[in-house]
Amino acid sequence: MTGNSKGKVFLVGAGPGDPGLLTLRAAYALQHGDVLLYDALAGDPIVAFAAAACEKIFVGKRGGDHAMPQAQIEALMIEKAREGKRVVRLKGGDPFVLGRGGEEAQALRAAGIPFEIVPGISSSIASPAYAGIPVTHREHNVAFTVATGHEDPTKPESTLDWGKLADPHRTLILLMAMGNLGAIARHLCERGLDAQTPVAVIQDGTRPTQRTVVGTLTTIAGDVEREGLQAPAIVVIGSVVGLREQLAWFDVAPLFGKRVLVTRPAHQAAAFAAALYARGAQPILAPTIAICAADDSNAIDAAIDGMDAFAWAVFTSRNGVDAIFDRLDALGRDPRAFARAKIAAIGPKTADALRWRGIRADLIPEKYVGDAAARALIAATQDGDRIAIFAAQDAPDTLARMLDAAQRPASTIAAYKTSFVEDAGLSSTVATCDVLTFASASSVAGFARALGGNRQALEAAHGKAIACIGPVTAHAATELGLHVDTLASEYTGDGLVDALEEFFASPTR
């Protein structure tokens, strides 16, 4: 929208931290913004929703240091909007829940700038939920109160009514209260709240780094100090805290808190990373390979032009689907190029990629590896059927050889190639991880190459759990000398996450 004189500001709630809790409207605003002004509580996975061309400006506070004063943030929003840009002001939680969103909206209205409020899920209810603490429960309370534990320092005195807040029949939730936790507990006890009232402090709620400390009004300040909890944190006070023992679900899951290295290509990592995050793990993106165009596009063009001579077209991966359909587009062609051929997809993700482009696969082998895929193709075809196989440039020709031997003349077309990613910081990244995952044999090779060789790769992987997406990948890891701890029974990203969860849940591990 850059260049349009009618700019607009979106005051967007990022939610509590889990990118899965971002609203659809918030995601849309992020993806279509020209400028992003974001706070520290809006984590990297959420900032990543913004378009690559979006200008991203950090305006938050870390460690007590403000990247930009509030007045300057408001002036910057106005300035960018007057340039005709769509400005996304991204704030943790909800913009109107103790987030100064109201002040920013007032500044925009005074400047005549159009704005929209995009609510977010407030950490005041989300963090307790992820800690297994319902803020209301029929057997405990009928209401809850949300208040700030850090009021405007320019006010002459507190306007919080501690007498009303000290109510045993409602849950009290305090935001930004870590610096005043001891004083808050004293105020509540002095106003009559039982000193043994349960208290929970939840740091980094809804994130893989979530930590929860439970105590009482008497002990909580010391408990938190001893455990080293820091802001951002939510304080929950009331008898509902006692339900955590029964209802904890997120931070007791098998993968919770595990740091998982994701080595697959960057453009394919998002879904796998989201699946890990949903199980409580922390994905660490470190692609060891990248997908590039094949060296010889003429061979692809010839195969597309000559598809009428083939009875079947086989796509061995979604990378091949992407590459061929990108080439079709470049040639001004469309899926009708495959109208006379039957289509085989090796694996459900490959089939999904074809379906997204309007082609439903005629064959999806139940097993996605070498011999099994070849047997399925042989059973589905006839003697003399010509078969085009769209595969990686350096892929072994096992499938083509087996088809040829069965009187099915096969031609392998290099649809794309895999290149290795140089990453000088990979060794340091691996050192912080608990789990290493590999989704292809080439990602294993890229891992060793980036670390400087097989010996260095073995040293870096020592003590880490290693998970592979299928037997071919596992064989490559074993050949390198790595010990594969778990193997996906379904050779997909979701299958790999399931395998990891089963591995860490096993009592015999």
QUILINTA-V567074 format. One record per residue. RES is the residue in three letters. PHI is phi in whole degrees, -180 to 180 (* if undefined). NEAR is the number of other ideal C-beta (glycine too) atoms within 10 Angstrom. D_LAST is the distance of its C-alpha to the last C-alpha in Angstrom with 2 decimals. Layout:
BEGIN
res={RES;RES}
phi={PHI;PHI}
near={NEAR;NEAR}
d_last={D_LAST;D_LAST}
END
This chain:
BEGIN
res={MET;THR;GLY;ASN;SER;LYS;GLY;LYS;VAL;PHE;LEU;VAL;GLY;ALA;GLY;PRO;GLY;ASP;PRO;GLY;LEU;LEU;THR;LEU;ARG;ALA;ALA;TYR;ALA;LEU;GLN;HIS;GLY;ASP;VAL;LEU;LEU;TYR;ASP;ALA;LEU;ALA;GLY;ASP;PRO;ILE;VAL;ALA;PHE;ALA;ALA;ALA;ALA;CYS;GLU;LYS;ILE;PHE;VAL;GLY;LYS;ARG;GLY;GLY;ASP;HIS;ALA;MET;PRO;GLN;ALA;GLN;ILE;GLU;ALA;LEU;MET;ILE;GLU;LYS;ALA;ARG;GLU;GLY;LYS;ARG;VAL;VAL;ARG;LEU;LYS;GLY;GLY;ASP;PRO;PHE;VAL;LEU;GLY;ARG;GLY;GLY;GLU;GLU;ALA;GLN;ALA;LEU;ARG;ALA;ALA;GLY;ILE;PRO;PHE;GLU;ILE;VAL;PRO;GLY;ILE;SER;SER;SER;ILE;ALA;SER;PRO;ALA;TYR;ALA;GLY;ILE;PRO;VAL;THR;HIS;ARG;GLU;HIS;ASN;VAL;ALA;PHE;THR;VAL;ALA;THR;GLY;HIS;GLU;ASP;PRO;THR;LYS;PRO;GLU;SER;THR;LEU;ASP;TRP;GLY;LYS;LEU;ALA;ASP;PRO;HIS;ARG;THR;LEU;ILE;LEU;LEU;MET;ALA;MET;GLY;ASN;LEU;GLY;ALA;ILE;ALA;ARG;HIS;LEU;CYS;GLU;ARG;GLY;LEU;ASP;ALA;GLN;THR;PRO;VAL;ALA;VAL;ILE;GLN;ASP;GLY;THR;ARG;PRO;THR;GLN;ARG;THR;VAL;VAL;GLY;THR;LEU;THR;THR;ILE;ALA;GLY;ASP;VAL;GLU;ARG;GLU;GLY;LEU;GLN;ALA;PRO;ALA;ILE;VAL;VAL;ILE;GLY;SER;VAL;VAL;GLY;LEU;ARG;GLU;GLN;LEU;ALA;TRP;PHE;ASP;VAL;ALA;PRO;LEU;PHE;GLY;LYS;ARG;VAL;LEU;VAL;THR;ARG;PRO;ALA;HIS;GLN;ALA;ALA;ALA;PHE;ALA;ALA;ALA;LEU;TYR;ALA;ARG;GLY;ALA;GLN;PRO;ILE;LEU;ALA;PRO;THR;ILE;ALA;ILE;CYS;ALA;ALA;ASP;ASP;SER;ASN;ALA;ILE;ASP;ALA;ALA;ILE;ASP;GLY;MET;ASP;ALA;PHE;ALA;TRP;ALA;VAL;PHE;THR;SER;ARG;ASN;GLY;VAL;ASP;ALA;ILE;PHE;ASP;ARG;LEU;ASP;ALA;LEU;GLY;ARG;ASP;PRO;ARG;ALA;PHE;ALA;ARG;ALA;LYS;ILE;ALA;ALA;ILE;GLY;PRO;LYS;THR;ALA;ASP;ALA;LEU;ARG;TRP;ARG;GLY;ILE;ARG;ALA;ASP;LEU;ILE;PRO;GLU;LYS;TYR;VAL;GLY;ASP;ALA;ALA;ALA;ARG;ALA;LEU;ILE;ALA;ALA;THR;GLN;ASP;GLY;ASP;ARG;ILE;ALA;ILE;PHE;ALA;ALA;GLN;ASP;ALA;PRO;ASP;THR;LEU;ALA;ARG;MET;LEU;ASP;ALA;ALA;GLN;ARG;PRO;ALA;SER;THR;ILE;ALA;ALA;TYR;LYS;THR;SER;PHE;VAL;GLU;ASP;ALA;GLY;LEU;SER;SER;THR;VAL;ALA;THR;CYS;ASP;VAL;LEU;THR;PHE;ALA;SER;ALA;SER;SER;VAL;ALA;GLY;PHE;ALA;ARG;ALA;LEU;GLY;GLY;ASN;ARG;GLN;ALA;LEU;GLU;ALA;ALA;HIS;GLY;LYS;ALA;ILE;ALA;CYS;ILE;GLY;PRO;VAL;THR;ALA;HIS;ALA;ALA;THR;GLU;LEU;GLY;LEU;HIS;VAL;ASP;THR;LEU;ALA;SER;GLU;TYR;THR;GLY;ASP;GLY;LEU;VAL;ASP;ALA;LEU;GLU;GLU;PHE;PHE;ALA;SER;PRO;THR;ARG}
phi={*;-53;100;-78;-71;-99;-75;-152;-115;-109;-89;-112;-85;-81;80;-83;141;-67;-62;-69;-96;-68;-75;-61;-66;-65;-62;-62;-61;-63;-70;-114;-83;-92;-135;-122;-110;-129;-93;-65;-77;-90;-69;-56;-61;-84;-58;-65;-67;-67;-65;-59;-81;-68;-79;-109;-128;-80;-128;-89;-127;-131;60;87;-95;-87;-66;-156;-62;-58;-62;-71;-60;-64;-65;-68;-58;-65;-60;-66;-66;-69;-81;86;-100;-86;-106;-105;-99;-97;-126;-62;68;-114;-64;-103;-109;52;-124;64;-64;-62;-64;-68;-64;-63;-65;-67;-63;-63;-89;75;-96;-64;-146;-137;-100;-114;-61;-126;-70;-73;-63;-64;-110;-73;-63;-59;-61;-71;-93;79;-121;-75;-74;-132;-160;-59;-88;-124;-159;-124;-159;-142;-123;-112;-143;-90;-97;-142;-80;-55;-67;-85;-72;-66;-158;-66;-106;-74;-93;-65;-64;-74;-70;-83;-112;-69;-96;-141;-81;-106;-119;-118;-103;55;-111;-62;-72;-121;-60;-62;-65;-62;-60;-65;-56;-68;-65;-65;-92;106;-74;-56;-63;-93;-59;-65;-134;-122;-117;-117;-94;54;-55;77;-108;-63;-95;-57;-136;-129;-119;-115;-155;-126;-57;-71;-105;-61;-61;-69;-60;-66;-64;-64;-84;75;-69;-135;-69;-80;-148;-112;-109;-119;-124;148;-66;-62;-57;-65;-77;-56;-58;-90;-106;-58;-138;-81;-86;-117;-70;-57;-95;-58;80;-72;-94;-115;-76;-111;-100;-72;-54;-56;-73;-111;-87;-60;-66;-65;-63;-65;-65;-65;-60;-65;-95;94;-87;-108;-71;-116;-82;-147;-60;-103;-137;-135;-100;-126;-68;-64;-65;-117;-73;-63;-66;-66;-60;-65;-67;-64;-65;-102;-62;-63;-85;-106;-82;-136;-121;-113;-107;-90;-164;-70;-62;-65;-61;-59;-64;-68;-75;-64;-69;-56;-62;-63;-88;74;-107;-144;-60;-64;-60;-104;-61;-95;-104;-83;-120;-116;-119;-88;105;-66;-69;-65;-62;-62;-64;-68;-61;-62;-100;92;-120;-99;-65;-80;-144;-129;-54;-63;-115;-102;-111;-3;-59;-63;-65;-64;-62;-64;-67;-62;-67;-90;-116;-123;-55;89;-62;-84;-128;-98;-113;-95;-140;-71;-59;-103;-70;-63;-96;-56;-63;-62;-64;-67;-68;-59;-65;-97;68;-118;-58;-116;-119;-95;-110;-73;-84;-159;-134;-105;-120;-88;-99;-85;-142;-65;-96;-62;-60;-66;-65;-60;-60;-87;-97;-98;-135;-115;-117;-133;-109;-164;-63;-68;-69;-65;-62;-66;-61;-65;-63;-64;-89;104;137;-62;-63;-65;-66;-64;-64;-66;-85;-60;83;-97;-75;-122;-126;-123;-82;-170;-65;-64;-65;-62;-63;-63;-66;-66;-60;-71;109;-80;-95;-85;-84;-151;-130;-66;-78;-108;-83;-137;-60;-63;-63;-69;-65;-60;-63;-64;-63;-64;-63;-75;-83;-67;-71;-96;-62}
near={12;13;8;12;7;11;22;20;28;23;27;32;28;30;27;30;28;22;23;11;19;23;16;8;15;23;16;14;24;25;12;14;27;23;23;25;25;25;20;16;22;27;20;9;20;24;17;14;21;22;12;6;8;19;14;16;15;15;21;18;14;11;7;7;8;12;15;16;10;13;10;12;22;22;14;17;25;20;15;22;23;15;15;15;21;22;28;27;28;29;26;24;29;25;24;17;21;20;21;15;22;14;13;23;20;11;19;21;11;10;16;9;20;12;19;13;17;24;18;30;23;22;31;24;22;22;32;27;19;26;26;19;27;17;22;14;16;7;7;18;19;10;10;18;16;17;20;14;20;14;14;8;5;5;8;5;6;10;8;15;10;17;13;11;18;19;18;14;10;19;24;23;24;26;23;17;21;21;12;18;23;14;12;25;24;16;18;22;18;11;14;11;21;14;12;12;20;20;27;24;27;28;21;23;26;25;23;22;15;22;19;26;19;19;20;17;23;16;16;23;20;12;17;22;12;11;14;9;18;12;18;20;26;32;26;25;29;27;16;23;24;14;18;20;9;7;13;15;12;19;20;9;17;16;22;17;15;21;18;27;25;27;25;26;22;14;11;19;19;15;13;22;22;15;18;27;20;14;19;23;25;21;23;20;18;22;21;26;25;14;23;13;15;20;10;13;15;9;16;23;15;12;23;19;12;13;16;10;12;21;16;22;26;29;28;22;23;21;23;27;25;18;26;24;22;14;20;19;10;11;14;6;16;13;13;10;20;21;10;12;20;17;19;25;28;29;22;18;19;24;21;14;21;25;14;11;13;10;19;10;20;13;18;18;19;7;15;24;17;15;11;13;23;21;14;18;24;18;10;14;20;9;9;9;20;16;24;22;26;25;23;21;19;9;21;13;13;14;23;20;13;18;25;14;11;16;12;21;14;23;18;23;21;22;30;23;19;20;13;17;18;10;18;8;9;24;15;10;16;24;10;10;21;17;24;27;28;29;25;23;22;25;26;28;21;27;28;23;20;25;20;14;10;15;11;15;25;15;13;23;22;10;7;19;20;20;25;29;24;23;17;17;25;21;14;21;25;15;12;17;12;23;12;18;17;22;19;24;11;15;22;20;23;14;16;29;22;17;20;25;19;14;17;20;11;10;4;3;11}
d_last={54.16;55.26;59.05;59.66;61.80;60.13;56.86;54.53;51.81;48.70;47.24;43.67;40.92;37.56;35.74;33.11;30.95;28.69;30.56;29.88;32.24;35.09;38.03;39.51;42.76;41.10;39.34;42.72;44.51;42.04;42.31;46.10;46.85;48.89;47.95;44.86;45.14;41.77;40.45;37.45;35.73;35.86;32.68;32.49;30.94;34.00;36.51;35.26;36.89;40.22;42.05;41.96;45.70;45.45;46.56;43.78;44.89;42.71;44.79;42.30;41.68;38.94;38.97;42.38;43.96;45.60;45.56;48.69;50.93;51.20;54.78;53.91;51.11;53.66;56.23;53.81;52.96;56.68;57.47;54.92;55.97;59.60;58.72;57.96;54.17;51.50;49.81;46.43;45.97;42.24;41.34;38.15;38.03;41.45;44.55;46.64;44.25;44.97;44.75;48.42;48.57;51.76;53.43;52.51;53.85;57.06;57.48;57.09;59.59;62.06;61.79;62.31;58.93;57.43;53.94;51.30;48.72;45.28;43.44;39.77;37.26;37.79;34.97;36.74;35.36;32.35;30.53;30.82;29.70;26.47;25.97;26.58;30.15;33.02;36.17;38.25;37.70;40.49;39.66;39.56;41.87;43.96;43.98;42.33;43.91;42.80;44.47;44.27;43.46;45.34;48.86;51.32;52.20;55.82;56.42;58.63;56.50;53.56;54.30;51.28;52.50;50.16;51.96;51.03;47.46;46.99;46.81;44.39;44.82;43.30;40.17;40.98;39.05;39.95;39.42;39.99;40.03;37.80;40.81;42.66;39.98;41.57;45.05;43.95;42.47;45.74;47.90;46.16;46.40;50.05;50.75;49.49;45.83;43.99;42.29;39.25;38.80;35.13;34.43;31.49;31.40;29.29;28.98;28.43;28.28;26.81;25.20;21.64;23.00;24.09;24.16;25.75;27.45;29.15;32.11;35.74;38.97;39.47;36.16;34.89;36.64;35.25;31.72;31.74;33.21;30.71;27.72;29.48;29.74;32.25;34.24;33.94;33.03;34.25;35.41;35.37;37.54;38.00;36.70;34.55;32.09;31.08;29.74;26.81;24.90;25.22;25.34;22.80;21.11;20.88;19.33;16.65;15.34;11.79;13.52;16.11;17.29;15.18;17.73;17.58;19.98;22.09;24.01;26.00;29.77;30.92;32.95;30.04;27.42;28.71;27.31;23.79;23.96;25.33;22.53;19.96;22.28;22.62;18.92;19.26;18.11;20.63;21.71;23.19;25.75;26.41;27.96;28.18;30.60;33.55;35.45;39.14;42.21;42.78;45.39;47.82;48.57;51.56;49.38;47.72;51.17;52.53;49.70;50.27;54.04;53.66;51.16;53.87;53.61;49.96;48.90;45.30;43.50;39.77;37.64;34.36;32.94;34.00;35.03;37.59;38.77;39.25;41.09;43.41;44.33;44.96;47.30;48.95;49.70;51.14;53.38;54.55;52.99;50.76;48.56;51.73;51.35;48.87;51.12;51.90;48.44;45.56;42.29;38.81;35.74;32.57;29.90;30.30;30.44;33.28;34.98;34.69;36.31;39.12;39.63;39.98;42.85;44.51;43.36;41.48;39.79;41.27;38.16;34.45;32.62;29.70;27.64;28.24;27.98;30.77;31.79;30.90;32.77;35.70;35.98;36.08;38.79;40.77;40.78;42.03;44.74;47.84;49.33;50.92;48.99;48.60;45.23;44.54;41.00;40.27;37.43;36.42;38.98;36.80;34.81;34.96;37.68;35.72;36.58;40.25;40.62;39.26;41.60;44.52;43.98;44.19;47.52;46.15;47.46;44.83;45.41;42.57;43.54;41.77;41.27;39.44;37.88;34.82;35.42;33.19;32.96;33.84;31.88;32.77;30.40;27.24;25.94;26.32;24.71;21.60;21.33;20.96;18.09;14.32;14.07;16.57;17.72;20.29;22.54;24.83;25.48;28.13;25.83;23.86;27.27;28.41;25.44;26.39;30.05;29.84;28.08;30.74;29.26;26.35;26.03;25.97;23.40;21.01;21.70;21.21;17.83;16.47;13.37;13.12;10.72;13.12;13.97;17.09;19.46;20.45;20.88;23.83;22.04;19.01;21.67;23.32;20.21;19.58;23.32;23.12;20.57;17.52;14.09;13.22;9.60;10.86;14.39;16.55;18.06;21.05;22.22;23.10;22.07;21.23;19.14;17.18;16.65;15.56;12.98;11.60;11.73;9.94;7.01;6.98;8.00;5.49;5.64;3.80;0.00}
END
